[in-house]
Each structure stands twice: as C-alpha cells, then as structure tokens.
Amino acid sequence: MNPLLTVPGAVADEGRDEGVAAHYGDPLAEQRAADRSAAVVDRSNRQLLAVTGPERLSWLHSLLTQHVTELAEGAGTEALVLDMNGRVEHHAVLAHVGDTVWLDVEPGTAEALRDYLVKMQFWSEVEVRDATGELAQLAVVGPDAARVLTTSGVPVPEGAYAVAALPGGTGFVRHMPTRGGVDLFVPRPELAEWWRKLRDAGAAQAGAMAFEALRVAARSPRLGVDTDERTIPHEVGWIDTAVHLTKGCYRGQETVARVANVGRPPRRLVLLHTSSGDDEPLAPGDPVLLDGKEIGRVGTAVLHHELGGVALALVKRSIPVEAELVAGDAERATPVRIDPDSMPPGEDVEPAGRAAQQRLRSLRMA
C-alpha cells in the first residue's frame, strides 16, 4: 500500500489516479497553495521505464517522434510513439541521467510500451526494463517550488526539461516547463521520507484533484483522457513539445509531415467553461453537441478554484469560438462555451506547403 495514503486527511482517488490521494480534505485550498506558493503532489502511481546500453539514444531516436540522438546527459524532453497512421499510442517524458534514459508514462501503459520497445530491439545494444518499483514520482508545483527544493538540499535544474541527480546519487529531479515546477524521482522505499522533507521545507500537501485542475487550466493534455484512438499530435499541442518536425524514420512520420506542411488537423483541443459542478460533473468521453449533432468529446473536467467548472475537449476545427454548445449525455446535459484564449495560435496562418501549392496553381493559370 502507498504509505502516503495513511497521511492524515488523505482521501484515496478512485478514478484514473487510483493508488494516490485525490485530496487531503480541501481540494480548492490545495489548488490555491499549488497555484500561489508551493505544493507537493504524490504522483507515484505513474510508471517508469529505464533504457540502458551503448545504443540507447540512436535506438530510441528511430522509434520516437523526438530527436534524441544527441540528448545530453542531464537533459530531458517529451516524446510520442505513433501508429502507422500517425495516431498517438504512447506519451512519455524522458530524462537522460548517467547511462540511463528514463521514460515516465501514464499509469497502466508501461507494459504495452515496454512490449513494443522490446519487439523493436532486434540486434541493438540496449536493455529495457520496468523501473516502476525502483523510483517513485513526486511533483513540487507553484512559484515557490525552487525555494522548497533549495531548502530541502535538492539542486534546482535550470532550463526546459533540465535534469539533476538527487543527493546520494539515487534518483533525479527534472524541471517541467509545460506546467511549472519540478518532478522528483526518489527511491520508492524513501517516498514517505521525501514527502516529509518537502513538507518541512514549506510545501503544502495537494492531491491529484488539485494537480489535474491546474493541468486543465494550463491546457496540458493527458493521454487516454484528453486523447482518443484517433488523436494525432497536432490536435492536442504535442506537435510543439513532443515532435521534431525535421527528423524522419519513425512510424507515423508521413501523417505528421503531411498535416504540418499541407493540411490542418481535423480537431483541436480547447478549454470549455461549464455550468456543471461537483454534483453533475462531465466525464471523459462525454459528447459535445452543436444543434444536437456531436462535434467533439470531453476530456478532463474539473472544478477550478478561480475559473469554476472547466474541461478540456477535442472539437471539430470548423466550430466557431462563439458557438453555443452542450456537453454531456441526455441526463447530464450542460451548456458549455469555448474559452477564446484556448484557441491554438496561428489559426489564420496558411500551412507552408499549402501556400506553396496555391502559388504553383496561380502560376499555372497565369
């Protein structure tokens, strides 16, 4: 059993984050602490793979969407595994520490990802192991996260996805630019000890509900909740953080290049403002409707301490921002509206490839 579930006030999560605390008695207060000062969140339900061997970087480079052949020791990034049609199968956050590339992934996905990687090993000098039992993940979030780390004697990595070893040489800390704060990977037997150390350094305790609310407000997608079996990287913003557009030779690359250069993704990830509260929350997979027709799906729905009810949703690209939408099934239908600030940038910019095609057509017709 997770020792942090015995912390006074801990209420176990019964959803996707089963195995960690959903909250410690006051989810909104926990959000405020994480948003305005610093909070530590137990994310030890996430899983971890370790890739070792002299060819680890070149081998991963051939399988992932990200450019990692020159991923320096002490650096990290995000990356995806796509299917043949360019749809997202796996999302991982990488850290290169010593002679190991660590990939932390969503709960319940490590086995499938490891199986795929092992099948693609062939004669490469690499080894892939499930390291979930070795290291456990904590997150320190908020504007005072660096102060908490310094007080705890932990080095503060500088730069996007920068990584530093924890004192003692076992575990590491990584800066997370996409949501602020840092991730700590600590020896799993020392999880409770590190929790107390970070709390003593001034971090408030916050559960998965607070973390998810801040993630939604930041419009940061989560695999399997804000994505479905048809999601391509362009639709949810991973084209910017987890895909290298000029590298090749990975599964699904053709779709990535085609949409980036000559097309537009069919859907986009937006933030919805909802009127639903704790009594009738929206759920992942609920339909988003326009005039009774389904035009999208709900992802993560939360109650935010400042924004109220909000949710991430994948909707058709053609839906105007001012559209009057409804989300939920017949028994839980609730009006929703798109937050205009959540619209992806560059909506009016023509893809470079399409613009070139139009210029060629103009020349032919001249």
C-alpha positions in Angstrom: 0.0 0.0 0.0 1.1 3.5 -0.7 2.4 4.9 2.6 1.2 8.4 1.7 -2.4 7.2 1.8 -2.0 7.0 5.6 -1.3 10.7 5.8 -4.0 12.3 8.0 -6.8 13.6 5.8 -5.8 11.6 2.7 -8.8 10.5 0.6 -7.8 7.9 -1.9 -8.5 8.5 -5.6 -11.0 6.0 -7.1 -10.6 7.0 -10.7 -7.7 7.1 -13.1 -5.3 8.1 -10.3 -6.1 5.1 -8.1 -3.3 4.5 -5.7 -2.6 8.1 -4.7 -4.6 10.7 -2.7 -7.3 12.6 -4.6 -7.2 15.3 -1.8 -6.5 15.9 1.8 -9.7 17.4 2.9 -9.9 20.7 0.9 -9.2 20.4 -2.8 -9.8 24.1 -3.6 -7.4 25.2 -0.8 -4.8 22.7 -2.1 -5.2 24.3 -5.6 -4.6 27.7 -4.3 -1.5 26.6 -2.4 -0.2 25.0 -5.6 -1.1 28.0 -7.7 0.2 30.7 -5.4 3.1 29.3 -3.3 4.2 25.6 -3.5 2.7 22.2 -3.0 3.9 18.7 -3.2 1.8 16.1 -5.1 2.1 12.4 -4.9 2.3 11.0 -8.5 3.8 7.7 -7.5 1.1 5.9 -9.5 2.8 6.9 -12.7 5.0 4.2 -14.2 8.7 4.3 -15.3 10.8 2.5 -17.9 14.6 2.5 -18.0 16.6 2.1 -21.2 20.3 1.4 -20.9 23.0 0.2 -23.3 25.5 2.0 -25.6 23.0 2.4 -28.4 20.1 3.7 -26.2 20.0 7.1 -27.9 20.2 6.2 -31.5 17.8 3.3 -31.0 15.2 5.4 -29.2 15.7 8.1 -31.9 14.5 5.6 -34.6 11.3 4.8 -32.6 10.2 8.1 -31.1 8.8 11.3 -32.6 11.5 13.4 -30.8 15.2 14.0 -31.8 17.2 12.2 -29.1 20.4 11.1 -30.8 22.2 14.0 -29.0 20.1 14.1 -25.9 22.8 15.2 -23.4 23.3 13.7 -20.0 21.3 15.9 -17.7 18.7 16.8 -20.3 15.1 15.6 -21.0 12.3 16.1 -23.4 8.8 14.7 -24.3 8.2 12.2 -27.0 5.4 10.0 -28.6 5.0 6.6 -30.1 2.6 6.7 -33.1 0.9 4.0 -35.0 1.2 3.6 -38.8 -1.4 6.3 -39.4 0.2 8.9 -37.1 -2.2 8.4 -34.2 -0.8 8.7 -30.7 -0.3 5.4 -28.9 2.1 6.5 -26.1 3.3 9.7 -24.5 6.5 9.7 -22.4 8.6 12.3 -20.6 12.3 11.5 -20.9 15.3 12.1 -18.6 18.9 11.2 -19.5 20.7 10.5 -16.3 24.1 8.9 -16.4 23.9 5.8 -18.6 20.1 5.6 -18.5 17.2 7.1 -20.3 14.2 7.1 -18.1 10.7 7.3 -19.6 7.8 8.1 -17.2 4.4 7.3 -18.6 0.7 7.1 -17.6 -0.4 4.5 -15.1 -1.2 1.2 -16.8 0.7 1.9 -20.0 4.3 0.8 -19.2 3.8 -2.8 -20.0 2.4 -2.1 -23.5 5.1 0.4 -24.2 7.8 -2.0 -23.0 6.4 -4.8 -25.1 6.6 -2.6 -28.2 10.1 -1.4 -27.5 11.4 -5.0 -26.8 9.9 -6.1 -30.1 11.8 -3.4 -31.9 15.1 -4.2 -30.2 16.4 -6.6 -32.8 20.2 -6.5 -32.6 20.5 -3.1 -30.9 22.7 -3.0 -27.8 20.0 -1.8 -25.5 18.0 -3.1 -22.5 14.5 -2.1 -21.5 13.2 -2.7 -18.0 10.2 -1.7 -16.0 11.6 0.5 -13.2 8.3 1.5 -11.6 9.4 -0.4 -8.4 12.7 1.4 -8.2 11.7 5.1 -8.3 8.5 6.9 -7.3 7.5 10.3 -8.6 6.6 13.4 -6.6 5.8 16.8 -8.1 6.6 20.2 -6.5 4.5 22.8 -8.2 4.0 26.5 -7.7 6.0 29.8 -7.9 7.9 28.8 -4.7 9.0 25.4 -5.9 12.7 26.4 -6.3 12.8 27.7 -2.7 11.3 24.4 -1.4 14.0 22.4 -3.3 16.8 24.6 -2.1 15.6 24.3 1.5 15.4 20.5 1.1 19.0 20.4 -0.2 17.9 19.4 -3.7 19.6 21.0 -6.8 17.3 23.2 -8.9 17.6 22.3 -12.6 17.6 25.3 -14.9 16.2 25.2 -18.4 13.4 23.3 -20.1 13.4 19.6 -19.0 16.8 20.0 -17.3 17.7 17.1 -15.1 19.9 16.9 -12.0 20.8 13.9 -9.8 19.4 13.8 -6.3 21.8 13.9 -3.3 23.1 10.5 -2.7 23.1 9.5 -6.4 19.8 7.6 -6.5 17.0 9.4 -8.2 16.8 12.7 -10.0 14.9 15.9 -10.3 13.6 17.4 -13.6 12.3 20.9 -14.5 8.9 20.7 -16.2 8.3 23.8 -18.3 4.9 22.7 -19.6 3.2 23.0 -16.2 5.8 24.7 -14.0 7.6 23.2 -11.0 9.7 20.1 -10.9 9.3 16.3 -10.8 11.3 14.3 -8.2 12.1 10.6 -8.8 13.0 9.2 -5.4 13.8 5.7 -4.3 10.4 4.1 -3.8 11.2 2.9 -0.2 12.0 6.5 0.7 8.8 8.0 -0.7 7.3 8.9 2.7 10.6 10.3 3.9 10.9 12.6 0.9 7.3 13.7 1.3 8.0 14.8 4.9 11.2 16.5 3.8 9.4 18.6 1.2 6.6 19.4 3.6 9.1 20.5 6.2 10.7 22.8 3.6 7.4 24.6 3.2 5.4 22.8 0.5 1.7 22.3 1.2 0.2 18.9 0.5 -2.0 18.6 -2.5 -3.8 15.7 -4.1 -4.4 14.6 -7.6 -7.6 16.7 -7.9 -5.6 19.9 -7.4 -2.9 18.8 -9.9 -5.5 17.9 -12.5 -7.3 21.3 -12.1 -4.1 23.2 -12.7 -3.2 21.0 -15.6 -6.5 21.6 -17.3 -6.2 25.4 -16.8 -2.8 25.2 -18.4 -4.4 23.2 -21.3 -1.9 20.4 -20.9 -3.4 17.1 -22.4 -3.3 13.7 -20.7 -3.0 10.5 -22.8 -6.1 8.4 -22.7 -8.3 11.1 -21.1 -7.9 14.1 -23.4 -7.0 11.9 -26.3 -8.8 9.0 -28.0 -7.8 6.3 -30.5 -7.9 8.9 -33.4 -5.8 11.6 -31.9 -2.9 12.9 -33.9 -0.2 15.1 -32.2 -1.3 18.3 -34.0 -4.7 18.2 -32.4 -3.6 18.5 -28.7 -0.4 20.6 -29.0 2.1 17.8 -28.7 3.4 18.8 -32.1 5.2 21.6 -30.3 6.5 19.8 -27.2 6.9 16.1 -28.3 7.6 16.1 -32.0 10.7 17.1 -34.0 9.4 18.1 -37.4 12.6 17.7 -39.4 13.7 14.3 -38.2 12.4 11.2 -40.1 12.4 7.4 -39.9 9.8 6.7 -37.3 6.4 5.1 -37.5 3.6 7.6 -38.4 6.0 10.3 -39.7 4.1 10.6 -43.0 1.0 11.8 -41.3 2.9 14.2 -39.1 4.7 15.8 -42.1 1.6 15.9 -44.3 -0.6 17.7 -41.7 2.2 20.1 -40.7 3.0 21.1 -44.3 -0.1 20.9 -46.4 -3.1 20.4 -44.1 -4.8 21.1 -40.9 -5.7 18.6 -38.1 -9.5 17.8 -38.1 -9.9 18.7 -34.4 -8.4 21.0 -31.8 -8.0 20.9 -28.0 -9.9 23.7 -26.3 -10.8 24.8 -22.8 -14.6 24.7 -22.1 -16.3 26.7 -19.4 -19.1 24.6 -18.0 -22.0 25.1 -15.7 -21.7 21.7 -14.1 -20.4 21.4 -10.5 -19.5 18.6 -8.2 -23.0 17.1 -8.2 -23.2 16.5 -12.0 -19.7 16.6 -13.4 -18.9 15.9 -17.0 -16.9 12.7 -17.7 -14.2 11.8 -20.2 -15.8 10.7 -23.5 -19.0 12.7 -23.0 -20.2 14.2 -26.3 -20.0 17.9 -27.2 -23.0 18.8 -29.2 -24.0 21.7 -31.6 -27.6 21.9 -32.5 -28.0 18.3 -31.4 -25.1 17.0 -33.5 -21.9 15.6 -31.9 -18.9 17.7 -32.8 -16.4 16.6 -30.2 -15.7 14.8 -26.9 -15.0 15.9 -23.4 -11.6 15.0 -21.8 -10.8 16.1 -18.2 -13.5 18.0 -16.4 -12.6 19.7 -13.1 -13.7 22.4 -10.7 -11.0 25.1 -10.7 -10.5 27.5 -7.7 -10.7 30.6 -9.9 -12.3 29.5 -13.2 -15.1 27.4 -11.8 -16.2 24.4 -13.9 -13.8 23.8 -16.8 -12.9 21.0 -19.1 -10.6 20.1 -21.9 -12.3 18.9 -25.1 -11.5 17.9 -28.6 -13.8 19.6 -31.0 -14.0 19.9 -34.8 -11.7 22.6 -36.1 -14.6 24.2 -38.0 -16.6 25.0 -34.8 -16.5 28.8 -34.2 -15.4 30.0 -30.8 -18.8 31.7 -30.2 -20.8 28.6 -30.9 -23.5 27.7 -28.3 -22.5 24.1 -27.3 -23.9 21.5 -25.0 -21.9 18.7 -23.3 -22.8 15.5 -21.6 -25.4 12.8 -22.1 -29.1 13.3 -22.0 -29.3 13.1 -18.2 -26.4 15.4 -17.6 -26.5 17.9 -20.5 -24.9 21.2 -19.6 -24.3 24.4 -21.6 -20.6 25.0 -22.3 -18.6 27.7 -24.1 -15.2 27.7 -25.6 -12.6 29.9 -23.9 -11.3 32.1 -26.7 -7.8 32.2 -25.1 -7.6 28.5 -25.6 -7.8 28.6 -29.3 -4.5 27.3 -30.8 -2.2 30.1 -32.1 -1.8 30.6 -35.9 -5.3 29.6 -36.8 -5.4 32.1 -39.7 -1.9 31.2 -40.9 -1.8 29.1 -44.0 0.4 26.0 -43.8 3.7 26.5 -45.7 3.1 23.5 -48.0 -0.5 24.6 -48.8 0.6 28.2 -49.5 3.3 26.8 -51.9 0.7 24.7 -53.7 -1.6 27.7 -54.2 1.2 29.7 -55.6 2.0 27.0 -58.1 -1.6 26.8 -59.2 -1.7 30.5 -59.7 1.4 30.3 -61.9 -0.1 27.6 -64.0 -3.3 29.6 -64.5 -1.4 32.8 -65.4 
